[in-house]
Amino acid sequence: MNDAKTLYNLRQKEEVLEKLKYNKFIFNGHFLIFITIMLGAFALGYSNWLKDIPQNINYRLIVSLVLSICSIFPMRTLFREADKLYLLPFEKHLSTYIKKAITYSYINRLYLPVVILVIGLPLFYQLLGSEFHLYITVMVLSFIFPILGLVIKWFWLKYGLEIWGVNVLLFIVFASGYYTTLKVAMLSGLLSIVILIALIILMENINRGTFYQWETLVSLEHNHKMNYYKFVNMFTDVKVLNERTVRRRYLDVFLKVPRSKKFNQDYMYKYLFVRSFARGKDAFFIVLRFLIIGLLLIWWIDQSVISAILGALIMYLLILQLSQFYKQQAYGLWPQVWPVSEHQVIKGYHQFLINMMLILGVILSIIYIVKFISTTYFVVVFFIVGWLTIDSSIKKIKKHQELLRD
């Protein structure tokens, strides 16, 4: 038992140290400024919205569904590929390891339902009035449901069932518990707790004598790690992450260029940067998510000046995120296959950034103009910030190349 405890403590320590190493790149000055402005913009729009809350919406159902999704925590076992061989004979001695894994999984994701509850607090304080104690009961349930759900998820995975099945089951039980508590009575959520405990007892009895599903457990842990690396890759290069590619036929229109330009040193790298972005599995959706968040916030806020500042900030951050493509292509295989001057590579990167800036600027401008037609002239700020950011990025690259030559 002590060996299993020591093993998990060692792996958890390695996990925490790795996150501390990468998080210093995530929570840098630029990202903190972005988060601060986003939170301020959201709080401003939220406070204005609370002054005149639409009454024809079932807020209890919406919050119950969102909170239910956030209460389904992933199971983090920290198992590795080699464990399928070396830990296989010691399954009966890993109960302490699994208990600590469930505890870590619970603590590691508890912040998510807390954030949802804090956001919903002022809304339900106005909606419920004298029945606000129902929302407090939901808060208590949001701390109980996830830990019970993790125990059920462990027994479910150990039995060899599909992960989506337990997620659907937990979602139904959680949603019914939250909703009946907000809608019916304070103690109605106890039925969901009874159901979860009954499922735990049932699954524990069924699992007696069964063995770990090592392939599934290792695969799930690997996917969790890769998802974290993808997120970190937005801010810095992750060596262990190999970006996948996929063809998106709806973006092929941007890749249709004359053959003379595609294989010409004056246009080759611009084509490679565009292709890398259009076919990138992770980077494309990272930029897309950032853009969608920015568009929603611009639409959410009713003040034109603040929305313009936020749009400029989104443009700045999106251009910065595209800087990874320079390293991917300039230090990849192509410069060795077809050597060209550094000037041509930087020129292609500059052309790529200009094109992306124009596309992103047009999208941001359309949403802004539709929302604030009277202050259309503010959209010029998006393009000015984009151009200045590109100019700064190109200067840094040139300076870096000069230092490498020295």
N, C-alpha and C positions, 0 to 999 in steps of 0.2 A: 504493500500500500504506500509506503514511504517513497519507493522508487517511482511509482506512478505519479505521486504528488510532485516529486522533484522534477520529473520529466516535463510535466505540464507547466510548472513554475518557470522552468528554463525556457520553454518555447514561448510562453506568454511574455517573458522579459525580452526575448528577441523580437517578438512582434511589436511591443511597445517602443523599443529602441529604434526599430525600422521606421515606425510611424513618426517618431520624433525627428528622425533624420529627414524624412520627406516633408513633414508638415512645416518645417522652417522655410521651405521653398513655396509652399502653398500660401501661408499667412504672411506674405511679404507686404511691403508698403502699398503696392498697386492694388492687390486684392483686398486689403483691409479698407482702403479708401472706397473701393467698389461696394463692398459689403455695407459700409457705413452709409453711403449715399442710397443704396438700395433699401436698407432698413428705414432710413429717414423718409424716403419717398413713399414706401409702403405705409408707414405709420401716418403720414400726412393724408394720403388717399383714404386710408381706413377710418381715420377720425372724421373726415368729411362725410364718408358713407354712413357712419353710425348715426349721424345727425338726422338722417331721413332713411331709415331702414325699410326696404320693400317688404310688404307684409304677405305677399302671395307666394312665398317660397318656404318650403319645408326645411328649415335650417337644422332641425333635430335629425332628420334623415341624412342630410349631407354631411354633417359633422360625425355622425355615427359611422357612415361608410368610410370617410377619410381616416378617422381614428382607428377603425378596424384594420385597414390596410397597414397603417403605421404600427399597429400592435403585433403584427406577424413578424417576429424577429428571425433573422437567419441563424442557423446553427453553426457556430464556429468551433470545430473540433481541433484545429491546428494540426490535423494529420497530414503526413507527407507520403510521397510515393513509396519510399522504402519501408514504411510502416506495414504495408501489405505483406511483407516478408518477415521483418524482424519483430513486430509486435503481435503477429498472428498467434504464437503459442501462449501469449500472456493475456488473452482476452479476459479471463476470469479475474484478473488482478487490476483491471482498468476502471473499476467502478468509481474510484476517487477521481481519476482523470476526467471521466465524463461529467461528474458532478461539478468540478471546477470549470469545465468547458461550458456547461449550461449557465453557470453563474457569470462567467466572462461574457458570454453571448448576450445575457440579459443586461448587464451594466453597460456594455459597449454600444447598445442601441436605444437605451432608455430615454435619451435626450429627444428622440423624434416625437413620441406622443406628448412629451412635456411641452414642446414647442407648439404643437397643434392646440393643446389645452390652453396655453397662455394666449394664443391668438384668439381663440373662441371665448375667452373669459369676459371681455367687455360686451360682446354680442349677447351672450346668454344672461348676463347680469341685467340687461335691459329687457330681454324677452321673457325671462322667467319671473323676475320680480320677487315676490314672496316665496316662490318655489325654487329659489336659487340653490337650495340644499340638494336638489336633484343633480345639478352640475357637479357639486362637490362629490357626490356619490360616484359619478362617472370618473372623476379624477382618481378616486380610490380603486375603482375597477381597472383603470388603465395601468395601474402598477401590479395588479394581481393577474390579469389575463395573460400578459406576455410570458411570465415565468411558467405558468401552467401550460401555455401553448408550446414552449420550448421542450418541456418534459414529454408532452404528447408527440412532438415532432421527432424527438430522439427515438422513442419506441417505434414510431411509424417507420423511420428510416432503417432501424435495426431489423424490422420484420421484412424489409425489402420492398415496400410499397413506393409508388411514385411520389415525388415531393409536391407536385401540383395538387394531388389529392388532399393532403393534409392542409395545404394552404387554403383551398376552397372550403374545407370543413371548418377550419378555425375562423375564416372570414365570416361564415354564416353564423357561427355561435357568438363571435365577438359583436357583430353588427346587431344581432337580435338583443344581446345583453345591454349594449349602449342605448339602443333606440327605445327599448321598453322602459329603461330607467328614466330617460328624459321625457318619455311620453306618458307613462302609466303611473309608476310609483317608485319610491326610493329603493325598496327591497326586491323589486322584480328582477334585478340583475343577479340576485343570488341563485336563481335557477340556472343561469349560464355557468356559474361557478360549480354548481352541483354536477352539471353535465360534463364539464371539463374534468373534474375529479373522477367521475365515473369512467370516463374514457381512459384516464391514466391507469386506474385499477384494471380495467379490461385489457388494455394494451400490455401492461406489465405481466399479467397472467398468460397472455398469448405468447409473449416473448421468452418465456422460461425455456431454456434449452436451445435457443436460437443463437446464431453466431453473427458477428458484425458483417455488414455489407461493405467491405473495404473499398471496392471499386467506386461505389456511390459516394461514400464519405470522403474519400480522397478527391474525387472529382468535384464535389461541392465546395470543398475547401479551396481547391485550385481556382475555381471560378470566382470565389470571393476575393482571393488575392489579385487575380487579373483585373477585376472590376476596380479595385482600389488603385492598382497601378495605372489603369486607364485614366482615372481621375487625376492622379498625380502628374501624369504625362501632359496635362494641360498647362503645367507650370514649369516643369523641368523634364529632362530626358531620363527615362527609366530604362536601364540597360537590359533588364530581363524581359521587357515587353516587346514582343514582335507584332507590329501592327499588321492586321489582315487587310486584304483588298477584296473588293467586290465590284462588279460592273453594275452601274446604275444607268440603264438605257435612257432615262429621261434627262441625263446630263451629257449624253453623247454629242449633243448639238454644240457644246463648248469645246469638244475635242476634234471637231471636223475642221481641219486646216489643210491647206494645200501641202502636198508631199514635199514640195521644194522648200517650204518653211519648216515643216516638221523635222527634217533631217538637215537643216542648215544651222551652222553654229550661231548665227545671229538670232535665231528664234527657237533653237532646240530646248534651251533651259526654261524658257517661258512655258513651252508646251509640257515639259516634264513637271514643272511646279503645278500647273493646272491639272494635269492628269493625276498627280499624287494626291491632290486635294479631292478631286471628283471620285476617285476610286478608293480613297482611304476609308477603312471600316470604322475607325474610332474618331479621327480628327474631324471628319465631315459632320458627324452628329454632335460633337462637342461644340463646334462653332454654331450649328443650327440651334442647339439648346440655349446657348448664350443669347442668340439673336431673338428667339421666341420670348425669353424672359424679359429682354429689353423692350420688345414691342408691347408686351402685356402691361409693363409698368408705365410706358408712355401713354397708353390708352387709359390706364387706371387713374392716373393723376389728372386733376382738372386745372392745373396751373401751367400755362404755356412755357414760362421761363424755366421752371424746374424740369419740365419734360424735355426741353431743349438741352439743358445741362446733362440730364440723364442720357439722352440720345448720344451726345458727344462722348460721354464716358463709355458707353457701350461700343461706339466706333473705335475708341482708343484701345479698349481691351481686346476687341476682336482682331485688330491688326496685330497686336502683340502676340496673340495666340497663334497667328500664322507664321511666326518666326521659326517654328520648328521645321518647316519645310526647307528652309535654306540648308540646315544641317543634314537633313535626309538626303538631299540631292547633291549638294556641293562636296560632301565627304563620302558619298556612296560609290557605287560601282561605275557609273557612267563616266566620270572624269578620267578613270583609268582606261576604259574601253575607247573613248573618244576624247582625248585631252584637248581642252580649250583653255584660253586665258582666263584668269580670275575675273577680269573685267567683263567677259561675256556671261559668266555665271551670275555675277552681281546684277548685270543689266537684265537678265532674264527674270531674276527674283524681283527686281524693281518693277518690271512690267506686270508681273503676276500680282504684286501688291496693289498697284494702281487699278488694275481691272477689278480686283476684289473690293477695293475701297469704293469704286463707282457703283458696283452691284449692291453692296451693303448700304451705301448712302442713299440710293434710290429707294430701297425697301423701307428704311427708317423714315425717309422723307414722306413717302406715301401715307404711312400711318399717322405721322405727325400732322400733315396737311389736312387729312380727313378729320382729325380731332380738333385742330386749331387752325381753321382756314384764315382767320384774321391776322395771324402772325406767321404767315408762310415764310417770310424772309429769314426766320431763325434756322431754317434747314441748311443754310450756307455754313453754319457752324459745324455741322457734321462733316462736311467735305474739307473744311479748313483743318479741323483736328485730325482727320484721317491723313491728309497730306503731310502735316507736321510730324505725325507719328512715323510715317513711312520714311520721311527725310532723316529723322533721328535714327531709325533702325539701319538704314543704308550707311550712314556715317559710322555707326558702331561696327558694322561688318568690315568696312574698309580699314578702320583703325585696327581691328583685330587681325586682319590679313597683313598689315604692315608690321605689327608686332611679331607675327609668326615668321615673316621673312627675316627680321632682325635676329 
